[in-house]
Amino acid sequence: MKPTESFQKRLEKALNFRNMKPVELHEKTGISESLLSKYLSGNAIARQRKIALISEALNINPVWLMGYDVPMEEIKIDNLGNPVTEIPLLGIVKAGYDYMAQENWEGMIEVDKDIIKDGFDYFALKIKGDSMSPVLIEDDIVIIKKQEDFENGDLVVAIINGDEATIKKGRKNDTSIVLQPFNPNYEPLIFTNDEMKTIPVTIVGIVKQLKREF
């Protein structure tokens, strides 16, 4: 699934459609006028949080705003009548790689619109392997809130030594962290604070929701 039009062109169309000036969009979203100018000149592309702010202010579909071939004003409702929105399903998450870039998207996943109202970025990942079974199994899709810290007991997304992200239950104290698999056939991963910096070990998000098809 690839965009059919640039973010720049879609933003221009949306502003014209709503008869809204960039300064008004700035007032509604809090996004600086200089950054909006970069968007409209094609010198910058908004990230997910800014796209959510802009699409809400303009009352348009954020997926349409990102350039995809979907209706501009589509309002999606799930089977229970709840409003939903879409977030990207990513191929990989690695250190030093812009994993939120559109070329790393494998598609879009519908989630409850309420889950992303806190202003953070969200993305989805597909589970690989069995280290987290039976709670998370191969091909499960998990919704991730992008952040760099966690609370004890959170399911965290961590990048170890720059390699592709792994999902484990996180625990931490003043001197170390433990990344605990659910499958007893796997050993926990334990890192001191110094090892977190030298290996390195980077926390990039926490699991907020599981989506599984039966």
LOLO-547814 format. One line per 3 residues: number of its first residue (from 1); their letters; for each residue x, y, z of N, C-alpha, C, O. Coordinates in nm, 2 decimals, decimal comma, always signed. Layout:
<pts>
NUM	a	X Y Z X Y Z X Y Z X Y Z | ...
</pts>
This chain:
<pts>
1	mkp	+0,08 -0,12 +0,00 +0,00 +0,00 +0,00 +0,09 +0,12 +0,00 +0,16 +0,15 +0,10 | +0,09 +0,20 -0,11 +0,17 +0,32 -0,12 +0,09 +0,44 -0,14 -0,02 +0,44 -0,20 | +0,13 +0,56 -0,10 +0,06 +0,68 -0,12 +0,05 +0,71 -0,27 +0,14 +0,68 -0,35
4	tes	-0,06 +0,77 -0,31 -0,08 +0,81 -0,45 -0,06 +0,95 -0,47 -0,06 +1,00 -0,59 | -0,05 +1,03 -0,36 -0,03 +1,17 -0,38 +0,05 +1,22 -0,26 +0,05 +1,16 -0,15 | +0,12 +1,33 -0,27 +0,21 +1,37 -0,16 +0,13 +1,44 -0,05 +0,02 +1,49 -0,07
7	fqk	+0,19 +1,43 +0,07 +0,13 +1,50 +0,19 +0,11 +1,65 +0,16 +0,01 +1,70 +0,20 | +0,21 +1,71 +0,09 +0,20 +1,85 +0,06 +0,07 +1,88 -0,02 +0,00 +1,97 +0,01 | +0,05 +1,80 -0,13 -0,07 +1,83 -0,21 -0,20 +1,81 -0,13 -0,29 +1,88 -0,15
10	rle	-0,20 +1,70 -0,05 -0,32 +1,67 +0,03 -0,35 +1,78 +0,13 -0,47 +1,82 +0,15 | -0,25 +1,84 +0,19 -0,27 +1,95 +0,29 -0,32 +2,07 +0,21 -0,41 +2,14 +0,27 | -0,27 +2,10 +0,10 -0,32 +2,21 +0,02 -0,46 +2,20 -0,01 -0,54 +2,29 +0,00
13	kal	-0,50 +2,08 -0,06 -0,64 +2,05 -0,10 -0,73 +2,06 +0,02 -0,84 +2,12 +0,01 | -0,69 +2,01 +0,14 -0,77 +2,01 +0,26 -0,79 +2,16 +0,30 -0,91 +2,19 +0,34 | -0,69 +2,24 +0,30 -0,70 +2,38 +0,34 -0,80 +2,45 +0,25 -0,88 +2,53 +0,29
16	nfr	-0,79 +2,43 +0,12 -0,88 +2,49 +0,02 -1,02 +2,44 +0,04 -1,12 +2,52 +0,03 | -1,04 +2,31 +0,07 -1,17 +2,25 +0,08 -1,24 +2,31 +0,20 -1,36 +2,34 +0,20 | -1,16 +2,34 +0,31 -1,22 +2,39 +0,43 -1,22 +2,54 +0,44 -1,26 +2,61 +0,53
19	nmk	-1,16 +2,60 +0,33 -1,15 +2,75 +0,32 -1,07 +2,80 +0,45 -1,12 +2,90 +0,51 | -0,97 +2,73 +0,48 -0,89 +2,77 +0,60 -0,75 +2,81 +0,56 -0,69 +2,75 +0,48 | -0,70 +2,92 +0,63 -0,57 +2,97 +0,60 -0,47 +2,90 +0,70 -0,51 +2,85 +0,81
22	pve	-0,34 +2,89 +0,66 -0,24 +2,83 +0,75 -0,24 +2,89 +0,89 -0,22 +2,82 +0,99 | -0,26 +3,02 +0,90 -0,26 +3,08 +1,03 -0,37 +3,03 +1,12 -0,36 +3,01 +1,24 | -0,49 +3,00 +1,06 -0,60 +2,94 +1,13 -0,57 +2,80 +1,18 -0,60 +2,76 +1,28
25	lhe	-0,50 +2,73 +1,09 -0,46 +2,59 +1,12 -0,36 +2,59 +1,24 -0,37 +2,51 +1,33 | -0,27 +2,69 +1,23 -0,18 +2,71 +1,35 -0,25 +2,73 +1,48 -0,22 +2,67 +1,58 | -0,35 +2,81 +1,47 -0,43 +2,85 +1,59 -0,51 +2,72 +1,65 -0,52 +2,71 +1,77
28	ktg	-0,55 +2,64 +1,55 -0,63 +2,52 +1,60 -0,55 +2,41 +1,64 -0,59 +2,33 +1,73 | -0,42 +2,40 +1,59 -0,34 +2,28 +1,62 -0,22 +2,31 +1,71 -0,17 +2,22 +1,78 | -0,18 +2,44 +1,72 -0,06 +2,47 +1,79 +0,07 +2,44 +1,72 +0,18 +2,47 +1,77
31	ise	+0,06 +2,39 +1,60 +0,17 +2,37 +1,51 +0,22 +2,50 +1,46 +0,15 +2,59 +1,41 | +0,35 +2,53 +1,47 +0,41 +2,66 +1,44 +0,38 +2,69 +1,29 +0,38 +2,60 +1,20 | +0,37 +2,82 +1,26 +0,35 +2,87 +1,12 +0,47 +2,83 +1,04 +0,45 +2,80 +0,92
34	sll	+0,59 +2,83 +1,09 +0,71 +2,80 +1,01 +0,70 +2,66 +0,97 +0,74 +2,62 +0,86 | +0,66 +2,57 +1,06 +0,66 +2,42 +1,03 +0,54 +2,40 +0,93 +0,56 +2,32 +0,83 | +0,43 +2,46 +0,94 +0,32 +2,45 +0,84 +0,37 +2,50 +0,71 +0,33 +2,44 +0,60
37	sky	+0,45 +2,60 +0,70 +0,50 +2,66 +0,58 +0,59 +2,55 +0,51 +0,59 +2,54 +0,39 | +0,67 +2,48 +0,59 +0,76 +2,37 +0,54 +0,67 +2,26 +0,48 +0,71 +2,21 +0,38 | +0,57 +2,23 +0,55 +0,48 +2,12 +0,50 +0,42 +2,16 +0,36 +0,42 +2,08 +0,27
40	lsg	+0,38 +2,29 +0,35 +0,31 +2,34 +0,23 +0,41 +2,36 +0,11 +0,37 +2,36 +0,00 | +0,54 +2,38 +0,15 +0,64 +2,39 +0,04 +0,70 +2,26 +0,00 +0,79 +2,25 -0,09 | +0,67 +2,15 +0,08 +0,72 +2,02 +0,05 +0,86 +2,00 +0,11 +0,92 +1,90 +0,07
43	nai	+0,90 +2,08 +0,20 +1,03 +2,07 +0,27 +1,02 +1,98 +0,39 +1,13 +1,96 +0,46 | +0,91 +1,94 +0,43 +0,89 +1,86 +0,55 +0,76 +1,78 +0,54 +0,67 +1,82 +0,48 | +0,76 +1,66 +0,60 +0,64 +1,57 +0,60 +0,61 +1,55 +0,75 +0,69 +1,52 +0,83
46	arq	+0,48 +1,57 +0,78 +0,44 +1,56 +0,92 +0,44 +1,42 +0,97 +0,42 +1,32 +0,90 | +0,48 +1,40 +1,10 +0,48 +1,27 +1,16 +0,33 +1,25 +1,21 +0,25 +1,33 +1,21 | +0,32 +1,13 +1,26 +0,18 +1,08 +1,30 +0,11 +1,17 +1,39 -0,01 +1,20 +1,37
49	rki	+0,17 +1,22 +1,50 +0,11 +1,30 +1,59 +0,06 +1,43 +1,53 -0,05 +1,48 +1,56 | +0,14 +1,50 +1,45 +0,10 +1,62 +1,38 -0,01 +1,59 +1,28 -0,10 +1,67 +1,26 | +0,00 +1,48 +1,21 -0,11 +1,44 +1,11 -0,24 +1,43 +1,19 -0,35 +1,47 +1,14
52	ali	-0,24 +1,37 +1,31 -0,36 +1,35 +1,38 -0,42 +1,49 +1,42 -0,54 +1,51 +1,42 | -0,33 +1,58 +1,46 -0,38 +1,72 +1,50 -0,44 +1,79 +1,38 -0,54 +1,85 +1,39 | -0,37 +1,78 +1,26 -0,42 +1,85 +1,14 -0,55 +1,79 +1,09 -0,64 +1,86 +1,06
55	sea	-0,55 +1,66 +1,09 -0,68 +1,59 +1,04 -0,80 +1,62 +1,13 -0,91 +1,64 +1,08 | -0,77 +1,63 +1,26 -0,88 +1,66 +1,35 -0,93 +1,81 +1,33 -1,05 +1,83 +1,33 | -0,83 +1,90 +1,31 -0,87 +2,04 +1,29 -0,94 +2,06 +1,16 -1,03 +2,14 +1,16
58	lni	-0,91 +1,98 +1,06 -0,97 +2,00 +0,93 -1,09 +1,90 +0,91 -1,16 +1,91 +0,81 | -1,11 +1,81 +1,01 -1,22 +1,71 +1,00 -1,21 +1,63 +0,88 -1,30 +1,62 +0,80 | -1,09 +1,57 +0,86 -1,06 +1,49 +0,74 -1,00 +1,36 +0,79 -0,95 +1,35 +0,90
61	npv	-1,00 +1,26 +0,70 -0,94 +1,13 +0,73 -0,79 +1,14 +0,73 -0,73 +1,18 +0,63 | -0,72 +1,11 +0,84 -0,57 +1,12 +0,84 -0,50 +1,03 +0,74 -0,39 +1,07 +0,69 | -0,56 +0,92 +0,71 -0,50 +0,83 +0,61 -0,50 +0,90 +0,47 -0,41 +0,89 +0,39
64	wlm	-0,62 +0,97 +0,44 -0,62 +1,05 +0,31 -0,52 +1,16 +0,32 -0,45 +1,18 +0,21 | -0,50 +1,22 +0,43 -0,40 +1,33 +0,44 -0,26 +1,28 +0,41 -0,18 +1,36 +0,36 | -0,23 +1,16 +0,45 -0,10 +1,10 +0,42 -0,08 +1,06 +0,28 +0,03 +1,02 +0,24
67	gyd	-0,18 +1,08 +0,19 -0,16 +1,05 +0,05 -0,22 +0,93 +0,00 -0,21 +0,90 -0,12 | -0,29 +0,85 +0,08 -0,35 +0,72 +0,04 -0,48 +0,74 -0,03 -0,55 +0,84 -0,01 | -0,51 +0,64 -0,11 -0,63 +0,65 -0,20 -0,76 +0,60 -0,12 -0,80 +0,49 -0,13
70	vpm	-0,80 +0,69 -0,03 -0,92 +0,66 +0,06 -1,00 +0,79 +0,06 -0,95 +0,89 +0,02 | -1,13 +0,78 +0,09 -1,22 +0,90 +0,10 -1,16 +1,00 +0,19 -1,11 +0,97 +0,30 | -1,17 +1,13 +0,16 -1,12 +1,24 +0,24 -1,20 +1,25 +0,37 -1,14 +1,28 +0,47
73	eei	-1,33 +1,23 +0,37 -1,41 +1,25 +0,49 -1,46 +1,12 +0,55 -1,56 +1,13 +0,62 | -1,41 +1,01 +0,51 -1,46 +0,88 +0,56 -1,45 +0,88 +0,71 -1,35 +0,91 +0,77 | -1,56 +0,84 +0,77 -1,57 +0,81 +0,92 -1,59 +0,66 +0,93 -1,69 +0,61 +0,89
76	kid	-1,49 +0,59 +0,99 -1,50 +0,45 +1,00 -1,56 +0,41 +1,14 -1,53 +0,47 +1,24 | -1,65 +0,31 +1,13 -1,71 +0,26 +1,25 -1,69 +0,10 +1,25 -1,70 +0,04 +1,15 | -1,66 +0,05 +1,37 -1,64 -0,09 +1,38 -1,77 -0,16 +1,40 -1,88 -0,10 +1,39
79	nlg	-1,77 -0,30 +1,41 -1,89 -0,38 +1,42 -1,98 -0,34 +1,54 -2,10 -0,37 +1,54 | -1,92 -0,28 +1,64 -1,99 -0,24 +1,76 -2,04 -0,10 +1,76 -2,10 -0,05 +1,86 | -2,02 -0,03 +1,65 -2,06 +0,11 +1,63 -1,96 +0,21 +1,69 -2,00 +0,32 +1,71
82	npv	-1,84 +0,16 +1,72 -1,74 +0,26 +1,78 -1,65 +0,32 +1,67 -1,62 +0,25 +1,57 | -1,62 +0,45 +1,68 -1,54 +0,51 +1,58 -1,39 +0,45 +1,58 -1,34 +0,43 +1,69 | -1,34 +0,43 +1,47 -1,20 +0,37 +1,46 -1,11 +0,46 +1,37 -1,16 +0,54 +1,29
85	tei	-0,99 +0,45 +1,39 -0,89 +0,52 +1,30 -0,78 +0,41 +1,26 -0,79 +0,30 +1,31 | -0,69 +0,45 +1,18 -0,59 +0,36 +1,13 -0,45 +0,41 +1,17 -0,42 +0,53 +1,17 | -0,36 +0,31 +1,20 -0,22 +0,34 +1,23 -0,14 +0,24 +1,14 -0,19 +0,14 +1,10
88	pll	-0,01 +0,27 +1,12 +0,07 +0,19 +1,03 +0,11 +0,06 +1,10 +0,15 +0,05 +1,22 | +0,11 -0,05 +1,02 +0,17 -0,18 +1,05 +0,31 -0,18 +0,99 +0,32 -0,17 +0,87 | +0,41 -0,18 +1,08 +0,55 -0,17 +1,03 +0,61 -0,30 +1,00 +0,57 -0,40 +1,05
91	giv	+0,71 -0,29 +0,91 +0,78 -0,41 +0,87 +0,89 -0,44 +0,98 +0,89 -0,56 +1,03 | +0,97 -0,35 +1,01 +1,08 -0,37 +1,11 +1,09 -0,24 +1,19 +1,05 -0,13 +1,16 | +1,15 -0,27 +1,31 +1,19 -0,15 +1,40 +1,34 -0,18 +1,44 +1,37 -0,28 +1,50
94	kag	+1,43 -0,09 +1,39 +1,57 -0,11 +1,42 +1,62 +0,03 +1,47 +1,57 +0,13 +1,43 | +1,73 +0,02 +1,54 +1,80 +0,14 +1,59 +1,86 +0,21 +1,47 +1,91 +0,15 +1,37 | +1,86 +0,34 +1,47 +1,92 +0,42 +1,36 +1,85 +0,42 +1,23 +1,90 +0,46 +1,13
97	ydy	+1,72 +0,37 +1,23 +1,64 +0,36 +1,11 +1,51 +0,43 +1,14 +1,45 +0,41 +1,24 | +1,47 +0,51 +1,04 +1,34 +0,58 +1,06 +1,23 +0,48 +1,03 +1,17 +0,48 +0,92 | +1,20 +0,40 +1,14 +1,10 +0,30 +1,12 +0,96 +0,35 +1,10 +0,87 +0,27 +1,06
100	maq	+0,93 +0,48 +1,13 +0,80 +0,53 +1,11 +0,79 +0,59 +0,97 +0,68 +0,64 +0,93 | +0,89 +0,58 +0,89 +0,89 +0,63 +0,75 +0,79 +0,54 +0,67 +0,77 +0,42 +0,70 | +0,72 +0,61 +0,58 +0,61 +0,54 +0,51 +0,66 +0,42 +0,43 +0,59 +0,32 +0,41
103	enw	+0,79 +0,42 +0,38 +0,84 +0,30 +0,31 +0,85 +0,18 +0,39 +0,87 +0,07 +0,34 | +0,84 +0,19 +0,53 +0,85 +0,08 +0,61 +0,71 +0,02 +0,65 +0,70 -0,07 +0,73 | +0,61 +0,09 +0,60 +0,47 +0,05 +0,63 +0,43 -0,07 +0,55 +0,45 -0,08 +0,43
106	egm	+0,37 -0,17 +0,62 +0,32 -0,29 +0,54 +0,17 -0,28 +0,52 +0,11 -0,36 +0,44 | +0,11 -0,18 +0,58 -0,03 -0,16 +0,56 -0,08 -0,08 +0,68 -0,01 -0,02 +0,75 | -0,21 -0,07 +0,69 -0,28 +0,00 +0,80 -0,37 -0,09 +0,88 -0,42 -0,18 +0,83
109	iev	-0,37 -0,06 +1,01 -0,45 -0,14 +1,11 -0,55 -0,05 +1,17 -0,52 +0,06 +1,22 | -0,68 -0,09 +1,18 -0,78 -0,02 +1,25 -0,77 -0,04 +1,40 -0,76 -0,15 +1,45 | -0,78 +0,08 +1,47 -0,78 +0,07 +1,62 -0,89 +0,17 +1,67 -0,93 +0,26 +1,60
112	dkd	-0,94 +0,14 +1,79 -1,03 +0,23 +1,85 -0,98 +0,38 +1,86 -0,87 +0,40 +1,90 | -1,06 +0,47 +1,81 -1,01 +0,61 +1,80 -0,97 +0,67 +1,93 -0,88 +0,75 +1,94 | -1,03 +0,62 +2,04 -1,00 +0,67 +2,17 -0,86 +0,64 +2,22 -0,80 +0,71 +2,30
115	iik	-0,80 +0,53 +2,16 -0,67 +0,49 +2,21 -0,56 +0,59 +2,17 -0,45 +0,59 +2,24 | -0,58 +0,67 +2,07 -0,47 +0,76 +2,03 -0,50 +0,90 +2,06 -0,44 +0,99 +2,00 | -0,59 +0,93 +2,15 -0,62 +1,07 +2,19 -0,52 +1,13 +2,28 -0,54 +1,25 +2,32
118	dgf	-0,42 +1,06 +2,33 -0,33 +1,12 +2,43 -0,21 +1,19 +2,37 -0,12 +1,24 +2,44 | -0,21 +1,20 +2,23 -0,10 +1,28 +2,17 +0,03 +1,21 +2,14 +0,12 +1,27 +2,08 | +0,03 +1,08 +2,17 +0,15 +1,00 +2,14 +0,14 +0,94 +2,01 +0,03 +0,93 +1,95
121	dyf	+0,26 +0,90 +1,95 +0,26 +0,82 +1,83 +0,23 +0,68 +1,85 +0,27 +0,62 +1,96 | +0,16 +0,61 +1,76 +0,13 +0,47 +1,78 +0,16 +0,40 +1,65 +0,15 +0,46 +1,54 | +0,20 +0,27 +1,66 +0,22 +0,19 +1,54 +0,19 +0,05 +1,58 +0,17 +0,02 +1,70
124	alk	+0,18 -0,04 +1,48 +0,15 -0,18 +1,51 +0,27 -0,27 +1,46 +0,34 -0,23 +1,36 | +0,29 -0,38 +1,53 +0,39 -0,48 +1,49 +0,33 -0,62 +1,49 +0,24 -0,65 +1,57 | +0,39 -0,70 +1,41 +0,34 -0,84 +1,40 +0,44 -0,93 +1,48 +0,56 -0,91 +1,47
127	ikg	+0,39 -1,01 +1,57 +0,47 -1,10 +1,66 +0,54 -1,20 +1,57 +0,48 -1,27 +1,49 | +0,67 -1,22 +1,60 +0,75 -1,32 +1,54 +0,81 -1,41 +1,65 +0,86 -1,36 +1,75 | +0,81 -1,54 +1,62 +0,87 -1,63 +1,72 +0,77 -1,67 +1,83 +0,65 -1,62 +1,83
130	dsm	+0,82 -1,75 +1,93 +0,73 -1,80 +2,03 +0,78 -1,76 +2,17 +0,73 -1,82 +2,27 | +0,87 -1,66 +2,19 +0,92 -1,63 +2,32 +0,82 -1,57 +2,41 +0,84 -1,57 +2,54 | +0,71 -1,52 +2,36 +0,60 -1,46 +2,44 +0,48 -1,55 +2,45 +0,37 -1,50 +2,50
133	spv	+0,48 -1,67 +2,39 +0,36 -1,76 +2,40 +0,35 -1,81 +2,55 +0,45 -1,82 +2,62 | +0,23 -1,84 +2,59 +0,11 -1,84 +2,51 +0,03 -1,71 +2,51 -0,08 -1,70 +2,45 | +0,08 -1,60 +2,57 +0,01 -1,47 +2,57 +0,01 -1,41 +2,43 -0,09 -1,36 +2,39
136	lie	+0,13 -1,40 +2,37 +0,14 -1,35 +2,24 +0,20 -1,46 +2,15 +0,30 -1,52 +2,18 | +0,13 -1,49 +2,04 +0,18 -1,60 +1,95 +0,21 -1,54 +1,81 +0,18 -1,43 +1,78 | +0,27 -1,63 +1,74 +0,32 -1,59 +1,60 +0,20 -1,53 +1,52 +0,09 -1,58 +1,52
139	ddi	+0,23 -1,42 +1,46 +0,14 -1,34 +1,37 +0,04 -1,26 +1,44 -0,05 -1,20 +1,38 | +0,04 -1,27 +1,58 -0,05 -1,17 +1,65 +0,00 -1,03 +1,61 +0,12 -1,01 +1,58 | -0,09 -0,93 +1,61 -0,06 -0,79 +1,59 -0,08 -0,72 +1,72 -0,18 -0,72 +1,78
142	vii	+0,02 -0,64 +1,76 +0,02 -0,56 +1,88 +0,02 -0,42 +1,85 +0,10 -0,37 +1,76 | -0,05 -0,34 +1,92 -0,05 -0,19 +1,91 +0,05 -0,13 +2,01 +0,04 -0,16 +2,13 | +0,14 -0,05 +1,95 +0,25 +0,00 +2,03 +0,24 +0,15 +2,05 +0,22 +0,23 +1,96
145	kkq	+0,25 +0,19 +2,18 +0,26 +0,34 +2,21 +0,41 +0,37 +2,21 +0,49 +0,32 +2,29 | +0,45 +0,47 +2,12 +0,59 +0,50 +2,11 +0,64 +0,58 +2,23 +0,59 +0,70 +2,25 | +0,73 +0,53 +2,31 +0,78 +0,60 +2,42 +0,91 +0,54 +2,46 +0,94 +0,42 +2,43
148	edf	+1,00 +0,61 +2,54 +1,13 +0,56 +2,57 +1,14 +0,51 +2,72 +1,25 +0,47 +2,76 | +1,03 +0,50 +2,79 +1,04 +0,45 +2,93 +0,92 +0,36 +2,95 +0,83 +0,35 +2,87 | +0,92 +0,29 +3,06 +0,81 +0,20 +3,09 +0,80 +0,18 +3,24 +0,88 +0,22 +3,32
151	eng	+0,68 +0,13 +3,28 +0,66 +0,09 +3,42 +0,68 -0,06 +3,44 +0,66 -0,14 +3,34 | +0,71 -0,10 +3,56 +0,73 -0,24 +3,58 +0,60 -0,32 +3,54 +0,49 -0,28 +3,58 | +0,62 -0,43 +3,47 +0,51 -0,51 +3,43 +0,46 -0,48 +3,29 +0,38 -0,56 +3,23
154	dlv	+0,50 -0,36 +3,23 +0,46 -0,33 +3,09 +0,53 -0,43 +2,99 +0,63 -0,49 +3,02 | +0,46 -0,46 +2,88 +0,52 -0,53 +2,77 +0,59 -0,43 +2,69 +0,53 -0,34 +2,63 | +0,72 -0,44 +2,68 +0,80 -0,33 +2,62 +0,86 -0,38 +2,48 +0,88 -0,50 +2,46
157	vai	+0,88 -0,28 +2,40 +0,95 -0,30 +2,27 +1,09 -0,25 +2,29 +1,11 -0,13 +2,31 | +1,19 -0,34 +2,28 +1,33 -0,30 +2,30 +1,41 -0,34 +2,18 +1,39 -0,44 +2,11 | +1,51 -0,25 +2,15 +1,61 -0,28 +2,04 +1,74 -0,31 +2,11 +1,79 -0,22 +2,19
160	ing	+1,80 -0,42 +2,09 +1,92 -0,47 +2,15 +2,03 -0,47 +2,05 +2,03 -0,54 +1,95 | +2,14 -0,39 +2,07 +2,26 -0,39 +1,99 +2,22 -0,35 +1,84 +2,28 -0,40 +1,75 | +2,12 -0,26 +1,83 +2,08 -0,21 +1,70 +2,00 -0,31 +1,61 +1,96 -0,27 +1,50
163	dea	+1,98 -0,43 +1,66 +1,90 -0,53 +1,59 +1,76 -0,50 +1,59 +1,71 -0,41 +1,66 | +1,68 -0,58 +1,52 +1,54 -0,57 +1,51 +1,47 -0,58 +1,65 +1,52 -0,65 +1,74 | +1,37 -0,51 +1,67 +1,30 -0,50 +1,80 +1,25 -0,63 +1,85 +1,21 -0,72 +1,78
166	tik	+1,26 -0,65 +1,99 +1,20 -0,76 +2,05 +1,10 -0,72 +2,15 +1,11 -0,60 +2,21 | +1,00 -0,80 +2,18 +0,89 -0,76 +2,28 +0,90 -0,86 +2,40 +0,90 -0,98 +2,38 | +0,91 -0,80 +2,52 +0,93 -0,87 +2,64 +0,86 -0,80 +2,75 +0,83 -0,68 +2,74
169	kgr	+0,83 -0,87 +2,86 +0,78 -0,80 +2,98 +0,89 -0,73 +3,05 +1,00 -0,80 +3,08 | +0,88 -0,61 +3,09 +0,99 -0,53 +3,14 +0,98 -0,51 +3,29 +0,87 -0,49 +3,35 | +1,09 -0,52 +3,36 +1,11 -0,49 +3,50 +1,24 -0,41 +3,51 +1,33 -0,43 +3,44
172	knd	+1,24 -0,32 +3,61 +1,36 -0,24 +3,63 +1,37 -0,20 +3,77 +1,28 -0,20 +3,85 | +1,50 -0,17 +3,81 +1,53 -0,12 +3,94 +1,64 -0,01 +3,92 +1,66 +0,04 +3,81 | +1,70 +0,03 +4,03 +1,80 +0,14 +4,02 +1,92 +0,11 +3,94 +1,99 +0,19 +3,89
175	tsi	+1,95 -0,02 +3,92 +2,08 -0,06 +3,86 +2,07 -0,14 +3,73 +2,16 -0,16 +3,66 | +1,95 -0,19 +3,70 +1,94 -0,28 +3,58 +1,79 -0,29 +3,54 +1,70 -0,25 +3,60 | +1,78 -0,35 +3,42 +1,64 -0,39 +3,37 +1,64 -0,54 +3,34 +1,75 -0,60 +3,30
178	vlq	+1,53 -0,60 +3,34 +1,51 -0,74 +3,30 +1,40 -0,74 +3,19 +1,29 -0,68 +3,21 | +1,43 -0,81 +3,08 +1,33 -0,83 +2,98 +1,29 -0,98 +2,98 +1,37 -1,07 +2,95 | +1,17 -1,00 +3,03 +1,13 -1,14 +3,07 +1,04 -1,20 +2,96 +0,93 -1,14 +2,93
181	pfn	+1,08 -1,31 +2,90 +0,98 -1,38 +2,81 +0,88 -1,45 +2,89 +0,90 -1,49 +3,00 | +0,76 -1,48 +2,83 +0,66 -1,56 +2,89 +0,69 -1,71 +2,87 +0,65 -1,79 +2,96 | +0,75 -1,75 +2,76 +0,78 -1,89 +2,74 +0,89 -1,93 +2,83 +1,00 -1,88 +2,82
184	pny	+0,87 -2,03 +2,91 +0,98 -2,08 +3,00 +1,10 -2,14 +2,94 +1,20 -2,16 +3,00 | +1,09 -2,17 +2,81 +1,20 -2,22 +2,74 +1,31 -2,12 +2,70 +1,41 -2,15 +2,65 | +1,27 -1,99 +2,73 +1,37 -1,88 +2,70 +1,41 -1,82 +2,83 +1,33 -1,80 +2,93
187	epl	+1,54 -1,78 +2,84 +1,59 -1,72 +2,95 +1,56 -1,57 +2,95 +1,55 -1,51 +2,84 | +1,55 -1,50 +3,07 +1,53 -1,36 +3,07 +1,66 -1,29 +3,03 +1,77 -1,34 +3,04 | +1,64 -1,17 +2,97 +1,76 -1,09 +2,93 +1,78 -0,98 +3,04 +1,69 -0,90 +3,07
190	ift	+1,90 -0,97 +3,10 +1,92 -0,88 +3,21 +2,04 -0,79 +3,17 +2,14 -0,83 +3,12 | +2,01 -0,66 +3,19 +2,11 -0,56 +3,15 +2,13 -0,46 +3,26 +2,04 -0,40 +3,31 | +2,26 -0,43 +3,29 +2,29 -0,32 +3,39 +2,27 -0,19 +3,32 +2,25 -0,18 +3,20
193	nde	+2,26 -0,08 +3,40 +2,25 +0,05 +3,34 +2,36 +0,08 +3,25 +2,34 +0,15 +3,15 | +2,48 +0,04 +3,28 +2,60 +0,06 +3,20 +2,58 -0,01 +3,07 +2,61 +0,04 +2,96 | +2,54 -0,14 +3,07 +2,52 -0,22 +2,95 +2,41 -0,16 +2,86 +2,41 -0,17 +2,74
196	mkt	+2,31 -0,09 +2,92 +2,20 -0,03 +2,85 +2,26 +0,08 +2,75 +2,22 +0,10 +2,64 | +2,37 +0,14 +2,80 +2,43 +0,25 +2,72 +2,54 +0,19 +2,62 +2,55 +0,24 +2,51 | +2,61 +0,09 +2,66 +2,72 +0,04 +2,58 +2,68 -0,06 +2,48 +2,74 -0,06 +2,37
199	ipv	+2,58 -0,14 +2,50 +2,54 -0,25 +2,41 +2,49 -0,19 +2,27 +2,53 -0,24 +2,17 | +2,40 -0,09 +2,27 +2,31 -0,04 +2,37 +2,17 -0,12 +2,37 +2,15 -0,20 +2,28 | +2,09 -0,09 +2,47 +1,96 -0,14 +2,48 +1,86 -0,02 +2,48 +1,87 +0,07 +2,57
202	tiv	+1,77 -0,01 +2,38 +1,69 +0,11 +2,37 +1,54 +0,07 +2,38 +1,50 -0,02 +2,31 | +1,46 +0,13 +2,47 +1,32 +0,11 +2,47 +1,25 +0,21 +2,37 +1,28 +0,33 +2,38 | +1,17 +0,15 +2,29 +1,11 +0,24 +2,19 +0,95 +0,24 +2,20 +0,89 +0,32 +2,14
205	giv	+0,90 +0,16 +2,29 +0,75 +0,17 +2,31 +0,70 +0,06 +2,40 +0,78 -0,03 +2,45 | +0,57 +0,07 +2,43 +0,51 -0,03 +2,51 +0,38 -0,08 +2,44 +0,32 -0,01 +2,37 | +0,35 -0,21 +2,47 +0,23 -0,27 +2,41 +0,10 -0,22 +2,48 +0,10 -0,22 +2,60
208	kql	+0,01 -0,17 +2,40 -0,12 -0,12 +2,45 -0,24 -0,21 +2,42 -0,34 -0,20 +2,49 | -0,22 -0,28 +2,31 -0,34 -0,36 +2,27 -0,30 -0,48 +2,19 -0,20 -0,47 +2,11 | -0,37 -0,59 +2,20 -0,35 -0,70 +2,11 -0,47 -0,72 +2,01 -0,58 -0,71 +2,05
211	kre	-0,43 -0,74 +1,89 -0,53 -0,77 +1,79 -0,50 -0,91 +1,73 -0,40 -0,93 +1,68 | -0,60 -1,00 +1,74 -0,58 -1,13 +1,70 -0,70 -1,18 +1,62 -0,82 -1,16 +1,66 | -0,68 -1,24 +1,51 -0,79 -1,30 +1,43 -0,80 -1,45 +1,46 -0,70 -1,52 +1,46
214	f	-0,92 -1,49 +1,48 -0,95 -1,63 +1,51 -1,00 -1,70 +1,39 -1,03 -1,82 +1,39
</pts>
